Structure formats: structure tokens, C-alpha cells
Amino acid sequence: MQVTSSVREPLVTGGKSYHDVTHDVSRHVEAKPNIKWFLAFLTSAGVLALGFIAVAATVWEGIGMWGLNKTVGWAWDITNFVWWVGIGHAGTLISAVLLLFRQKWRTSINRAAEAMTIFAVICAAMFPVLHMGRPWLGAYWALPLPNTFGSLWVNFNSPLLWDVFAISTYFSVSLVFWYIGLIPDFATIRDRATGLRKTIYGALSFGWDGAAKSWMRYESVSLILAGLATPLVLSVHTIVSFDFATSVIPGWHTTIFPPYFVAGAIFSGFAMVLTLMIITRKVYNLEDYITIGHIELMNIVIIITGSIVGIAYITEFFIAWYSGVEAEQYAFINRATGPYWWAYWSMMTCNVISPQLFWFKKIRTSIVATFLLSLVVNIGMWFERFVIIVTSLHRDYLPSSWAMFYPTWADVGVYMFTFGLFFTLFFLFAKFFPVINMAEVKSVLKSSSEKVHK
């Protein structure tokens, strides 16, 4: 018996049946790509190709192609690295944490959010590798590999090594979690397909038979992976924040960074999920599955995490004043009033002021307003990382060492490359994989035409 709450709106609207769910999601995988998909894919592939020129130039000439100097030794590279890692955080939160808390509204958005996590981590991993200069000679030394050089081990006290462990673990668990969830849906598409398509999806579905024992094991593995992934929501960006917090540079040397970075990562991740899901919802006509209710709930998460980030900004200023350390105080005054004041106030406007607009129900339930504000939030979060990194470095203890950072075409090009890579992968995913988790949506399906009152 299907029951609809007389109080709460159904998570799937339109009176959908199980067959409707299968048809509505599978038809985009089974149909030939339409002109909209081709235009979007070719645009992202074009950006990827243009960005590859900058990547090739960087690898060929070295990182001297970037705008770094002796004072600002980290800039766009690590800014983009931290930004992309943060983008991926919402996928783990939606798929793992909300699963453990039995939040049913996650079912329509978890598949795309998990895919976004994997693609974002791939983009993030590019920057440390490129920063090695000649990665083919020594990228593998970032891993503690047994060797005969003495033995030559990595520095286990370095947060940069912790990044390697955190990101590789994050990627591995997220990939397994994502793929396990795809198996029942691959089997559904396999059963509808013929010819070569049936063979491909049959191999991808690992012989899934839909038996009760298979579903029991599927549920058990999902819970185990969710339990493994939940600590990653906190640990990954905590370790990324240690890249800065364990140093003694004014502006970085602060204990608030771990929770501040985690909240910021969830904040930017949910904004990117909204950006992608609003587009997917419109292009694939999935309004009955990704409803205004889903969008409103994600906007509420953005209000909460945006407020935490705003409190963290204020706390940083308070701690700098309370410390009595002149260099620390100057670092924060310089952020707000120095040469990069425009970046600081862009960050404050985008990250602290704009999310507060979601307190108004009319705005947080508006598709256009949500889409625009999700873009604003991600722009603001990029500026946050830029402000933390560049403004803390460009004015050292010695005024004679002060310098400005100016990005070169290679800096911009490498960033474009990651955008092209991210959206190319996402468009391929949206075309050839079911973008919504059919099995989990069916488990929360409710009849919108029938109500049962006790």
C-alpha cells in the first residue's frame, strides 16, 4: 500500500508508478544524444582542449610559466586545489551522512552528487601533480613505496603527504560507493536493452539478479561504505586545512581552520550540486523527481553552512586582535584594506551576505534565484581560498620582500582545463549512466493521487 502524508509533500510528484520511474530515467540513457547535449558537450570539450595547451606548456616549460614569485610561492594552483576538493564534499555528505540519518530526500540527488565528487577530486589531484614540475620523474615518491635507496621515505610529518592519503582514500571510497549504487540501475537498463548495449550494461551490472539476498547484501554494503565515508566528510578538508594551520605564517596559524574549512567545503559543494541539478532537471525534464522541496532543503543547508563560514570570518579577526601579535593583526587588516581588498570584500559579499537571502521562502523556492546564488557562492568560495593563500603570503615580515601576484595565461588556462575536464566527464556521465538512482527513488515512491488517513 502506498501512503502519502497529509502534512508533508511527496518526494516524487506527478503520481509516478515504478514503471514511470524506470522509463523517465532510462530513456535518457537509451535515446540518441540530442542537439542540446551535443552543444554542451562540444563546448566543454572545447574548453578542455584550450586548457590542455596551458597544461602542455606548463609540463614542457615548467611551473615558471605560472605567476609565482619568491614571495608568493603558492597561488592559483593551491587555491584551485582546495576549491575543487571542497566542491566534492557535498557528494559524500549527501550519499553517506544523509543515508545514515535516513534522510529520504537524498535519493533523487545522491547519484549526481557522488559523480560530481569523483570528477572534482580528479580535477583537484591535477594541481599537486603539475606543481611537481616534472611529475614523470617523481610523482610516485609522494607514496611511501618500499625502495632500496636507504630506504628513502616520505616525510610523514608533512601535511602535504597527509593530503595524498586523504585524497586517495576519499577518491577510492567515493568511487566504490558510487559504483555499488549504480549496479541495480545498470541491471535495469540491461534488461531493457538489446545487442551490444545489453552486453555492455550486463558486464557493468556484475550479474545482478534482483534476488532478496542480493538486495540484503546491497543494503549492508551501502551502510558499511556510508560508515567508512562519514569520517571522510570531516577528515579530508581538515587535513587540507592543516596545509596552512600547521605553519607559522600570520593568517594561517590558527586552530579554527579545520571546522571552518569543512563548513566551507559543504557550503560550496551544495552550491555546485544545485547548479548542476537545476540544469539537469530542466534539460532532462526531471521536475517530478528533483522537486522544489529538494531545492529548498539544499538551500537550507547552504544557509546553515554559510552562517558558520561567516562566524569563522569574524572569529579570525577576533583571534588576531586578542592574540596581541602585531604581524597577525596586520595580516587581517591587510586582507580588508590592502591591495587585495577587492578579493576580500567579494568573498564577504558572496559567502556571508548572499546566502542570507535564502531566509526568504520566495527566494529559496525560486529556481532562477537559486541558480544565480549557487554560482555566486562558488565564486565567493574561490575568492575565500585566494584571500587565505595570497594575502597571507604577499606581504612578508620584511617590507623589501613584499610582492604582488598576477596570474599568467598559463594559470588561467590550467584552471580552464579543469573546468573543461569536470563538465566533459559530467556530460558523459549524464548521457550514458542513469543520472537518478532509480532503485532508491522507487523505495520512497508515494502515490500523489491516494491518501490514507488513520
C-alpha positions as a Python dict, from the first residue, in 0.01 Angstrom:
ca = {
    (1, 'M'): (0, 0, 0),
    (2, 'Q'): (127, 344, -93),
    (3, 'V'): (78, 611, 169),
    (4, 'T'): (110, 985, 130),
    (5, 'S'): (149, 1204, 435),
    (6, 'S'): (-130, 1457, 477),
    (7, 'V'): (129, 1702, 612),
    (8, 'R'): (449, 1651, 413),
    (9, 'E'): (471, 1691, 35),
    (10, 'P'): (566, 1369, -151),
    (11, 'L'): (931, 1343, -254),
    (12, 'V'): (825, 1237, -606),
    (13, 'T'): (537, 1428, -762),
    (14, 'G'): (316, 1354, -1061),
    (15, 'G'): (167, 1027, -935),
    (16, 'K'): (455, 820, -1074),
    (17, 'S'): (446, 441, -1084),
    (18, 'Y'): (752, 213, -1069),
    (19, 'H'): (736, 179, -1447),
    (20, 'D'): (728, 559, -1487),
    (21, 'V'): (1045, 594, -1280),
    (22, 'T'): (1226, 333, -1490),
    (23, 'H'): (1108, 490, -1816),
    (24, 'D'): (1174, 853, -1721),
    (25, 'V'): (1532, 787, -1609),
    (26, 'S'): (1632, 516, -1858),
    (27, 'R'): (1507, 692, -2171),
    (28, 'H'): (1789, 947, -2150),
    (29, 'V'): (2044, 666, -2148),
    (30, 'E'): (1871, 473, -2426),
    (31, 'A'): (1791, 762, -2662),
    (32, 'K'): (2038, 916, -2902),
    (33, 'P'): (2204, 1237, -2779),
    (34, 'N'): (2001, 1545, -2865),
    (35, 'I'): (2135, 1871, -3003),
    (36, 'K'): (2140, 2039, -2659),
    (37, 'W'): (2363, 1764, -2520),
    (38, 'F'): (2594, 1781, -2822),
    (39, 'L'): (2629, 2160, -2792),
    (40, 'A'): (2701, 2140, -2419),
    (41, 'F'): (2946, 1851, -2462),
    (42, 'L'): (3132, 2018, -2750),
    (43, 'T'): (3156, 2343, -2551),
    (44, 'S'): (3309, 2166, -2250),
    (45, 'A'): (3538, 1959, -2476),
    (46, 'G'): (3649, 2283, -2647),
    (47, 'V'): (3733, 2440, -2311),
    (48, 'L'): (3920, 2120, -2222),
    (49, 'A'): (4121, 2138, -2546),
    (50, 'L'): (4208, 2506, -2496),
    (51, 'G'): (4309, 2442, -2137),
    (52, 'F'): (4525, 2150, -2245),
    (53, 'I'): (4750, 2396, -2428),
    (54, 'A'): (4828, 2561, -2092),
    (55, 'V'): (4881, 2221, -1925),
    (56, 'A'): (5118, 2111, -2203),
    (57, 'A'): (5309, 2442, -2182),
    (58, 'T'): (5341, 2402, -1805),
    (59, 'V'): (5472, 2047, -1835),
    (60, 'W'): (5710, 2141, -2119),
    (61, 'E'): (5845, 2469, -1983),
    (62, 'G'): (5797, 2415, -1607),
    (63, 'I'): (5595, 2598, -1345),
    (64, 'G'): (5786, 2918, -1419),
    (65, 'M'): (5502, 2966, -1668),
    (66, 'W'): (5280, 3048, -1369),
    (67, 'G'): (5275, 3387, -1199),
    (68, 'L'): (5452, 3266, -883),
    (69, 'N'): (5746, 3456, -735),
    (70, 'K'): (5981, 3421, -439),
    (71, 'T'): (5731, 3578, -201),
    (72, 'V'): (5408, 3422, -331),
    (73, 'G'): (5516, 3062, -383),
    (74, 'W'): (5160, 2929, -371),
    (75, 'A'): (4873, 3099, -552),
    (76, 'W'): (4626, 2979, -815),
    (77, 'D'): (4747, 2620, -805),
    (78, 'I'): (4666, 2551, -440),
    (79, 'T'): (4367, 2788, -449),
    (80, 'N'): (4214, 2573, -723),
    (81, 'F'): (4320, 2251, -548),
    (82, 'V'): (4139, 2343, -225),
    (83, 'W'): (3839, 2476, -420),
    (84, 'W'): (3792, 2154, -618),
    (85, 'V'): (3832, 1935, -308),
    (86, 'G'): (3562, 2144, -140),
    (87, 'I'): (3330, 2109, -441),
    (88, 'G'): (3337, 1732, -395),
    (89, 'H'): (3234, 1738, -30),
    (90, 'A'): (2859, 1758, -82),
    (91, 'G'): (2858, 1424, -264),
    (92, 'T'): (2997, 1241, 39),
    (93, 'L'): (2765, 1427, 276),
    (94, 'I'): (2453, 1352, 68),
    (95, 'S'): (2542, 990, -5),
    (96, 'A'): (2687, 884, 331),
    (97, 'V'): (2583, 1112, 617),
    (98, 'L'): (2225, 1162, 500),
    (99, 'L'): (2194, 786, 437),
    (100, 'L'): (2294, 713, 797),
    (101, 'F'): (2044, 973, 919),
    (102, 'R'): (1774, 815, 698),
    (103, 'Q'): (1702, 1134, 508),
    (104, 'K'): (1484, 1014, 222),
    (105, 'W'): (1511, 1335, 20),
    (106, 'R'): (1868, 1244, -75),
    (107, 'T'): (1752, 970, -314),
    (108, 'S'): (1694, 1193, -618),
    (109, 'I'): (2021, 1383, -596),
    (110, 'N'): (2276, 1142, -448),
    (111, 'R'): (2381, 981, -779),
    (112, 'A'): (2480, 1307, -948),
    (113, 'A'): (2637, 1442, -627),
    (114, 'E'): (2855, 1131, -593),
    (115, 'A'): (2963, 1159, -958),
    (116, 'M'): (3044, 1525, -900),
    (117, 'T'): (3264, 1426, -605),
    (118, 'I'): (3471, 1187, -816),
    (119, 'F'): (3515, 1432, -1103),
    (120, 'A'): (3603, 1719, -866),
    (121, 'V'): (3869, 1509, -689),
    (122, 'I'): (4023, 1418, -1027),
    (123, 'C'): (4043, 1791, -1111),
    (124, 'A'): (4192, 1869, -768),
    (125, 'A'): (4458, 1598, -798),
    (126, 'M'): (4592, 1764, -1114),
    (127, 'F'): (4735, 2064, -930),
    (128, 'P'): (4974, 1889, -688),
    (129, 'V'): (5096, 1670, -975),
    (130, 'L'): (5158, 1968, -1204),
    (131, 'H'): (5325, 2159, -921),
    (132, 'M'): (5593, 1888, -907),
    (133, 'G'): (5730, 2033, -1231),
    (134, 'R'): (5840, 1701, -1381),
    (135, 'P'): (5589, 1456, -1233),
    (136, 'W'): (5700, 1167, -1454),
    (137, 'L'): (6030, 1163, -1262),
    (138, 'G'): (5894, 1159, -912),
    (139, 'A'): (5517, 1180, -862),
    (140, 'Y'): (5519, 826, -729),
    (141, 'W'): (5754, 933, -447),
    (142, 'A'): (5454, 1101, -285),
    (143, 'L'): (5353, 746, -188),
    (144, 'P'): (5550, 554, 80),
    (145, 'L'): (5681, 289, -159),
    (146, 'P'): (5934, 27, -47),
    (147, 'N'): (6266, 104, -210),
    (148, 'T'): (6639, 34, -194),
    (149, 'F'): (6756, 394, -153),
    (150, 'G'): (6847, 376, 206),
    (151, 'S'): (6540, 342, 246),
    (152, 'L'): (6415, 676, 114),
    (153, 'W'): (6084, 757, 279),
    (154, 'V'): (5844, 1046, 252),
    (155, 'N'): (5820, 1297, 538),
    (156, 'F'): (5531, 1160, 741),
    (157, 'N'): (5521, 1486, 941),
    (158, 'S'): (5426, 1685, 632),
    (159, 'P'): (5061, 1785, 584),
    (160, 'L'): (5125, 1765, 209),
    (161, 'L'): (5173, 1390, 250),
    (162, 'W'): (4858, 1372, 460),
    (163, 'D'): (4682, 1530, 160),
    (164, 'V'): (4794, 1237, -55),
    (165, 'F'): (4650, 985, 190),
    (166, 'A'): (4329, 1182, 245),
    (167, 'I'): (4256, 1248, -123),
    (168, 'S'): (4340, 894, -238),
    (169, 'T'): (4122, 743, 37),
    (170, 'Y'): (3843, 989, -40),
    (171, 'F'): (3855, 906, -410),
    (172, 'S'): (3865, 529, -354),
    (173, 'V'): (3574, 515, -109),
    (174, 'S'): (3364, 759, -315),
    (175, 'L'): (3426, 563, -635),
    (176, 'V'): (3326, 230, -475),
    (177, 'F'): (3019, 387, -309),
    (178, 'W'): (2909, 545, -638),
    (179, 'Y'): (2957, 227, -841),
    (180, 'I'): (2783, -1, -589),
    (181, 'G'): (2477, 226, -613),
    (182, 'L'): (2484, 203, -994),
    (183, 'I'): (2474, -178, -1015),
    (184, 'P'): (2093, -230, -975),
    (185, 'D'): (2025, 50, -1224),
    (186, 'F'): (2272, -93, -1475),
    (187, 'A'): (2080, -422, -1445),
    (188, 'T'): (1752, -240, -1515),
    (189, 'I'): (1897, -86, -1832),
    (190, 'R'): (2049, -424, -1926),
    (191, 'D'): (1708, -589, -1909),
    (192, 'R'): (1559, -324, -2141),
    (193, 'A'): (1849, -324, -2388),
    (194, 'T'): (1943, -538, -2690),
    (195, 'G'): (2260, -617, -2880),
    (196, 'L'): (2590, -457, -2784),
    (197, 'R'): (2425, -224, -2533),
    (198, 'K'): (2287, -527, -2347),
    (199, 'T'): (2636, -683, -2335),
    (200, 'I'): (2800, -363, -2204),
    (201, 'Y'): (2542, -295, -1933),
    (202, 'G'): (2534, -665, -1849),
    (203, 'A'): (2908, -652, -1777),
    (204, 'L'): (2868, -331, -1576),
    (205, 'S'): (2587, -481, -1365),
    (206, 'F'): (2807, -772, -1247),
    (207, 'G'): (2529, -1026, -1297),
    (208, 'W'): (2280, -854, -1067),
    (209, 'D'): (1970, -1071, -1038),
    (210, 'G'): (1747, -865, -807),
    (211, 'A'): (1705, -1151, -559),
    (212, 'A'): (1620, -1077, -196),
    (213, 'K'): (1967, -1191, -86),
    (214, 'S'): (2127, -954, -340),
    (215, 'W'): (1925, -662, -206),
    (216, 'M'): (2013, -755, 151),
    (217, 'R'): (2385, -753, 67),
    (218, 'Y'): (2344, -429, -129),
    (219, 'E'): (2187, -258, 173),
    (220, 'S'): (2455, -395, 406),
    (221, 'V'): (2743, -283, 184),
    (222, 'S'): (2583, 62, 142),
    (223, 'L'): (2566, 108, 519),
    (224, 'I'): (2924, -14, 569),
    (225, 'L'): (3054, 222, 299),
    (226, 'A'): (2847, 506, 446),
    (227, 'G'): (3010, 438, 783),
    (228, 'L'): (3355, 447, 623),
    (229, 'A'): (3279, 760, 420),
    (230, 'T'): (3126, 965, 703),
    (231, 'P'): (3459, 1033, 880),
    (232, 'L'): (3596, 1144, 543),
    (233, 'V'): (3348, 1434, 537),
    (234, 'L'): (3533, 1572, 839),
    (235, 'S'): (3884, 1439, 786),
    (236, 'V'): (3959, 1526, 423),
    (237, 'H'): (3912, 1901, 442),
    (238, 'T'): (4052, 1905, 796),
    (239, 'I'): (4377, 1765, 658),
    (240, 'V'): (4367, 2011, 367),
    (241, 'S'): (4336, 2291, 625),
    (242, 'F'): (4646, 2155, 803),
    (243, 'D'): (4848, 2258, 495),
    (244, 'F'): (4807, 2609, 634),
    (245, 'A'): (4719, 2575, 1002),
    (246, 'T'): (5038, 2386, 1094),
    (247, 'S'): (5256, 2667, 958),
    (248, 'V'): (5360, 2979, 1150),
    (249, 'I'): (5263, 3229, 878),
    (250, 'P'): (5032, 3508, 1004),
    (251, 'G'): (4684, 3449, 867),
    (252, 'W'): (4734, 3072, 852),
    (253, 'H'): (4847, 2980, 1203),
    (254, 'T'): (4505, 2934, 1361),
    (255, 'T'): (4315, 2641, 1514),
    (256, 'I'): (3978, 2742, 1366),
    (257, 'F'): (4079, 2624, 1019),
    (258, 'P'): (3959, 2258, 1038),
    (259, 'P'): (3588, 2324, 1119),
    (260, 'Y'): (3597, 2641, 909),
    (261, 'F'): (3727, 2452, 603),
    (262, 'V'): (3481, 2163, 649),
    (263, 'A'): (3182, 2401, 668),
    (264, 'G'): (3313, 2594, 368),
    (265, 'A'): (3355, 2272, 168),
    (266, 'I'): (2997, 2159, 235),
    (267, 'F'): (2881, 2514, 157),
    (268, 'S'): (3050, 2523, -186),
    (269, 'G'): (2969, 2157, -259),
    (270, 'F'): (2595, 2204, -212),
    (271, 'A'): (2609, 2516, -429),
    (272, 'M'): (2766, 2316, -713),
    (273, 'V'): (2512, 2033, -668),
    (274, 'L'): (2236, 2292, -705),
    (275, 'T'): (2398, 2440, -1015),
    (276, 'L'): (2424, 2100, -1186),
    (277, 'M'): (2091, 1958, -1071),
    (278, 'I'): (1891, 2263, -1177),
    (279, 'I'): (2037, 2231, -1529),
    (280, 'T'): (1988, 1851, -1535),
    (281, 'R'): (1633, 1889, -1403),
    (282, 'K'): (1542, 2124, -1686),
    (283, 'V'): (1724, 1953, -1974),
    (284, 'Y'): (1603, 1600, -1885),
    (285, 'N'): (1251, 1704, -1771),
    (286, 'L'): (1301, 1559, -1423),
    (287, 'E'): (1093, 1818, -1236),
    (288, 'D'): (884, 1543, -1072),
    (289, 'Y'): (1197, 1384, -920),
    (290, 'I'): (1411, 1687, -835),
    (291, 'T'): (1135, 1899, -685),
    (292, 'I'): (1118, 2245, -535),
    (293, 'G'): (1124, 2065, -200),
    (294, 'H'): (1468, 1917, -275),
    (295, 'I'): (1598, 2256, -382),
    (296, 'E'): (1459, 2423, -69),
    (297, 'L'): (1622, 2167, 161),
    (298, 'M'): (1960, 2215, -7),
    (299, 'N'): (1920, 2591, 25),
    (300, 'I'): (1860, 2548, 399),
    (301, 'V'): (2192, 2359, 425),
    (302, 'I'): (2355, 2649, 241),
    (303, 'I'): (2207, 2897, 493),
    (304, 'I'): (2348, 2695, 785),
    (305, 'T'): (2696, 2637, 642),
    (306, 'G'): (2715, 2993, 506),
    (307, 'S'): (2637, 3127, 852),
    (308, 'I'): (2908, 2906, 1004),
    (309, 'V'): (3158, 3038, 748),
    (310, 'G'): (3054, 3396, 830),
    (311, 'I'): (3108, 3334, 1203),
    (312, 'A'): (3451, 3187, 1120),
    (313, 'Y'): (3548, 3506, 932),
    (314, 'I'): (3453, 3719, 1233),
    (315, 'T'): (3629, 3480, 1474),
    (316, 'E'): (3950, 3508, 1273),
    (317, 'F'): (3952, 3884, 1321),
    (318, 'F'): (3875, 3849, 1691),
    (319, 'I'): (4155, 3596, 1748),
    (320, 'A'): (4402, 3816, 1557),
    (321, 'W'): (4311, 4111, 1782),
    (322, 'Y'): (4304, 3901, 2101),
    (323, 'S'): (4643, 3740, 2027),
    (324, 'G'): (4824, 4072, 2059),
    (325, 'V'): (5059, 3960, 1780),
    (326, 'E'): (5122, 4261, 1559),
    (327, 'A'): (5203, 4056, 1249),
    (328, 'E'): (4880, 3854, 1287),
    (329, 'Q'): (4674, 4170, 1328),
    (330, 'Y'): (4836, 4330, 1025),
    (331, 'A'): (4767, 4019, 810),
    (332, 'F'): (4392, 4058, 864),
    (333, 'I'): (4385, 4436, 831),
    (334, 'N'): (4580, 4395, 506),
    (335, 'R'): (4319, 4150, 378),
    (336, 'A'): (4039, 4401, 421),
    (337, 'T'): (4219, 4722, 328),
    (338, 'G'): (4535, 4622, 137),
    (339, 'P'): (4593, 4578, -237),
    (340, 'Y'): (4367, 4271, -248),
    (341, 'W'): (4076, 4441, -70),
    (342, 'W'): (3852, 4372, -371),
    (343, 'A'): (3902, 3996, -331),
    (344, 'Y'): (3826, 4010, 42),
    (345, 'W'): (3505, 4209, 3),
    (346, 'S'): (3396, 3992, -292),
    (347, 'M'): (3439, 3693, -61),
    (348, 'M'): (3237, 3856, 218),
    (349, 'T'): (2958, 3962, -16),
    (350, 'C'): (2926, 3626, -190),
    (351, 'N'): (2972, 3397, 112),
    (352, 'V'): (2818, 3585, 403),
    (353, 'I'): (2557, 3825, 265),
    (354, 'S'): (2416, 3643, -41),
    (355, 'P'): (2320, 3314, 138),
    (356, 'Q'): (2113, 3510, 390),
    (357, 'L'): (1869, 3582, 108),
    (358, 'F'): (1758, 3219, 140),
    (359, 'W'): (1584, 3305, 468),
    (360, 'F'): (1304, 3432, 243),
    (361, 'K'): (1094, 3136, 128),
    (362, 'K'): (1011, 3304, -201),
    (363, 'I'): (1383, 3320, -288),
    (364, 'R'): (1484, 2974, -165),
    (365, 'T'): (1199, 2818, -365),
    (366, 'S'): (1279, 3017, -680),
    (367, 'I'): (1470, 2821, -946),
    (368, 'V'): (1626, 3129, -1107),
    (369, 'A'): (1730, 3287, -776),
    (370, 'T'): (1874, 2957, -650),
    (371, 'F'): (2072, 2901, -970),
    (372, 'L'): (2221, 3253, -964),
    (373, 'L'): (2302, 3241, -592),
    (374, 'S'): (2465, 2897, -628),
    (375, 'L'): (2700, 3049, -885),
    (376, 'V'): (2765, 3346, -655),
    (377, 'V'): (2850, 3114, -364),
    (378, 'N'): (3104, 2918, -566),
    (379, 'I'): (3265, 3239, -692),
    (380, 'G'): (3284, 3357, -331),
    (381, 'M'): (3438, 3032, -212),
    (382, 'W'): (3708, 3058, -478),
    (383, 'F'): (3784, 3409, -356),
    (384, 'E'): (3798, 3278, 2),
    (385, 'R'): (4079, 3036, -85),
    (386, 'F'): (4257, 3305, -287),
    (387, 'V'): (4235, 3551, 2),
    (388, 'I'): (4361, 3299, 259),
    (389, 'I'): (4658, 3197, 45),
    (390, 'V'): (4775, 3503, -147),
    (391, 'T'): (4705, 3782, 102),
    (392, 'S'): (4884, 3586, 377),
    (393, 'L'): (5194, 3547, 163),
    (394, 'H'): (5232, 3861, -46),
    (395, 'R'): (5338, 4085, 247),
    (396, 'D'): (5607, 3910, 448),
    (397, 'Y'): (5784, 4026, 766),
    (398, 'L'): (6031, 4220, 551),
    (399, 'P'): (5877, 4506, 351),
    (400, 'S'): (6159, 4463, 99),
    (401, 'S'): (6017, 4117, 20),
    (402, 'W'): (5664, 4238, -44),
    (403, 'A'): (5529, 4141, -385),
    (404, 'M'): (5205, 4110, -579),
    (405, 'F'): (5076, 3803, -755),
    (406, 'Y'): (4948, 3840, -1110),
    (407, 'P'): (4812, 3527, -1283),
    (408, 'T'): (4954, 3446, -1625),
    (409, 'W'): (4772, 3294, -1921),
    (410, 'A'): (4903, 2955, -1808),
    (411, 'D'): (4742, 2994, -1462),
    (412, 'V'): (4409, 3077, -1622),
    (413, 'G'): (4449, 2806, -1886),
    (414, 'V'): (4515, 2527, -1636),
    (415, 'Y'): (4208, 2634, -1438),
    (416, 'M'): (4004, 2631, -1762),
    (417, 'F'): (4135, 2281, -1831),
    (418, 'T'): (3993, 2152, -1502),
    (419, 'F'): (3656, 2313, -1578),
    (420, 'G'): (3653, 2151, -1921),
    (421, 'L'): (3751, 1815, -1771),
    (422, 'F'): (3485, 1837, -1498),
    (423, 'F'): (3195, 1924, -1729),
    (424, 'T'): (3305, 1685, -2004),
    (425, 'L'): (3305, 1398, -1754),
    (426, 'F'): (2970, 1511, -1608),
    (427, 'F'): (2803, 1531, -1951),
    (428, 'L'): (2931, 1183, -2041),
    (429, 'F'): (2800, 1054, -1707),
    (430, 'A'): (2459, 1219, -1759),
    (431, 'K'): (2425, 1063, -2106),
    (432, 'F'): (2546, 706, -2052),
    (433, 'F'): (2466, 647, -1683),
    (434, 'P'): (2128, 687, -1507),
    (435, 'V'): (2151, 1033, -1351),
    (436, 'I'): (1897, 948, -1079),
    (437, 'N'): (1911, 641, -856),
    (438, 'M'): (1605, 452, -979),
    (439, 'A'): (1619, 182, -712),
    (440, 'E'): (1627, 428, -422),
    (441, 'V'): (1366, 661, -572),
    (442, 'K'): (1129, 364, -604),
    (443, 'S'): (1180, 291, -234),
    (444, 'V'): (1038, 634, -141),
    (445, 'L'): (775, 649, -413),
    (446, 'K'): (440, 772, -292),
    (447, 'S'): (110, 798, -470),
    (448, 'S'): (9, 1160, -515),
    (449, 'S'): (-345, 1064, -600),
    (450, 'E'): (-426, 850, -297),
    (451, 'K'): (-411, 938, 71),
    (452, 'V'): (-465, 705, 359),
    (453, 'H'): (-583, 865, 683),
    (454, 'K'): (-565, 688, 1011),
}
